[in-house]
Amino acid sequence: MRLVAPLLPPEVHCCEIGHELKSPRLFPEEEAIVVGAVNGRRQQFAAVRYCARMALGRMGCPPMPIVPGPQGAPVWPPGFVG
């Protein structure tokens, strides 16, 4: 069941997943960030990146690494906000 998407205006894109996604792939730059993390944190990190890439892809953005910036927030591709 999708809960968030119906609440958003049409120009806003989102991705909702549950436990059905086991281990989405990370780019090497992202993998390096969670190399020493426990499995649960790695899965959470990967799921967030998966959802971000799905939503960005709906707006024409090609898949790319989404790494944290100096403050820890994701660095979005130019022209996008999250």
C-alpha positions as CSV (number, residue, x, y, z in Angstrom):
1,M,0.0,0.0,0.0
2,R,1.4,3.4,-1.0
3,L,0.7,6.1,1.6
4,V,2.7,9.1,0.7
5,A,2.4,9.5,-3.1
6,P,-1.3,10.4,-3.1
7,L,-0.6,13.3,-0.7
8,L,2.0,14.9,-2.9
9,P,1.6,17.4,-5.8
10,P,2.3,16.0,-9.3
11,E,5.7,17.6,-9.6
12,V,6.9,15.9,-6.5
13,H,8.1,12.3,-6.9
14,C,8.7,9.7,-4.2
15,C,9.4,6.0,-3.7
16,E,7.9,3.9,-1.0
17,I,9.2,0.4,-0.1
18,G,8.6,-2.1,2.7
19,H,10.5,-5.1,3.7
20,E,10.3,-6.6,0.2
21,L,13.6,-5.0,-0.8
22,K,16.4,-7.1,0.6
23,S,19.7,-5.6,-0.5
24,P,19.8,-3.0,-3.2
25,R,23.2,-2.4,-4.8
26,L,25.3,0.5,-3.9
27,F,27.8,2.4,-6.0
28,P,31.4,2.0,-4.9
29,E,31.4,5.5,-3.5
30,E,28.4,4.7,-1.3
31,E,29.7,1.3,-0.3
32,A,32.9,3.0,1.1
33,I,30.7,5.0,3.4
34,V,29.1,2.0,5.1
35,V,32.0,-0.5,4.8
36,G,32.3,-0.8,8.6
37,A,28.6,-0.5,9.5
38,V,26.4,-3.2,11.0
39,N,24.2,-5.0,8.5
40,G,21.0,-3.2,9.6
41,R,22.6,0.2,9.0
42,R,23.9,-0.9,5.6
43,Q,20.5,-2.1,4.6
44,Q,18.9,1.2,5.7
45,F,21.5,3.2,3.9
46,A,21.0,1.1,0.7
47,A,17.2,1.3,0.8
48,V,17.3,5.1,1.1
49,R,19.7,5.4,-1.9
50,Y,17.5,3.0,-3.9
51,C,14.4,5.1,-3.2
52,A,16.2,8.3,-4.0
53,R,17.4,6.9,-7.3
54,M,13.9,5.6,-8.2
55,A,12.3,9.0,-7.6
56,L,15.2,10.8,-9.4
57,G,14.8,8.4,-12.3
58,R,11.2,9.3,-12.7
59,M,12.4,12.9,-13.4
60,G,14.9,11.9,-15.9
61,C,18.0,11.7,-13.7
62,P,20.4,8.9,-14.6
63,P,21.5,6.6,-11.7
64,M,24.4,8.0,-9.8
65,P,26.0,7.8,-6.3
66,I,24.2,9.8,-3.6
67,V,26.8,10.5,-0.9
68,P,26.6,12.5,2.3
69,G,27.9,16.1,2.3
70,P,29.9,17.7,5.1
71,Q,26.9,18.0,7.3
72,G,25.8,14.4,6.6
73,A,22.8,15.3,4.4
74,P,22.7,13.7,0.9
75,V,24.3,15.7,-1.9
76,W,21.6,15.7,-4.6
77,P,22.4,16.0,-8.4
78,P,22.4,19.5,-9.7
79,G,18.8,20.8,-10.2
80,F,17.3,18.4,-7.7
81,V,16.4,18.7,-4.0
82,G,15.3,16.1,-1.5
